[in-house]
Amino acid sequence: MKTTLFLIATLISLSTFSQAVATFKSDPMTNYAIVTSPSTIDQTPTGANTSWTFNPLTTVGNSTDVYAAPTATQLTTYPGTTEVLSINIQGGDSNTIFLKEDGSGISITGSSPTSDITLNYNTDNAFIGLFPLSFGANNTDTVSGTFTYLTASGTFTGSVTTTIDAYGVLNFTNSSGDNYSGNVTRLRIDQTLSFSIPPIFNDIGTLTQTTYHYYDNTTENIAFRYNNLDVVSAFLGINQTTESLEYNSTLTLSLPSIARSGFQLYPNPAKDTITLNLKSGESIKTIKISDIQGKEIFTYNENATTISISNLRKGLYLITLETKSGVFQTKKFLKY
């Protein structure tokens, strides 16, 4: 009876992903186009069945999300970290986020939101949520820890609020010809921090940050993300605003492909086999199955439609298809 109830709950959660976010993280090795807009994009629409149009966008760079296990030094500095996300930006720069994922959910243990500032949530981690999170979910968590800015260091306190505040249709075009139109669910994160240098200098500055992640409902990956960061401190000589816009370049291929039309994978969850159905009529060149960290487990170099997963351990996996026209598409599935 317990197994039946678990499967029912899992199926319900998977079926409601169209109005929920399955996981906070992007798929490993996701490539993004860094873009600008001649005017402020309108992200004010909120709620159910809404829409956003971000036009036009111009590419100014590229980035890739890389996940890795923490090193011994990182574990000492950011206790509890289970995974490190490096957003590697074309040209050599990178932003780093230290994550802790366990049975209670996902938390941020540390981050470097700019090249000058490092935040260590070593006193009170920034809890994001226990995923999947459905539309309407709202969580506020107190945070505290230490910061460094160039040669200065001190402490911070504040709060982080996570909300699944909207779902609907997202549209955008790029001046290079890329375009996207899809159903998404939006996760919003607001962070407000106050800096001090104890024991004398208290409340010497603030950090406010708003992040939007628009998750594509078909791939369950981030289709578009936006970040705005303001750091102000007369004491430290900071008055800095940073804004970034990125879209998932694998979801904007202009040729007819499974990346746009998607493919079906069933059953999900599955025990022994999964069946693949390409809705675009393309044929498969390669099938790769990886664990949720992106580590490849095995590869099929054939146009197979039924895959045996009986030898896999229970858990969440990624399956990536490459078609003969060179198109890639990734989905998640649960092995029970």
Secondary structure, DSSP 8 states (H G I E B T S, - for coil): -HHHHHHHHHHHHHHTGGGEES-SS--TT-EEEEEE-SS-------EEEEEEEEEEEEEEEEEEEEEE---HHHHHHSTT--EEEEEEETTS-EEEEEEEEETTEEEEEEE-SSSSEEEEEEEE-EEEE-SSEETT-EEEEEEEEEEEETTEEEEEEEEEEEEEEEEEEEEEEETTS-EEEEEEEEEEEEEEEEEEETTTEEEEEEEEEEEEEEEETTT-SEEEEEEEEEEEETTTTEEEEEEEEEEEGGG---SS-HHHH-EEEESSSBSSEEEEEETT---EEEEEEEETTS-EEEEE-S--SEEE-TTS-SEEEEEEEEETTS-EEEEEEEE-
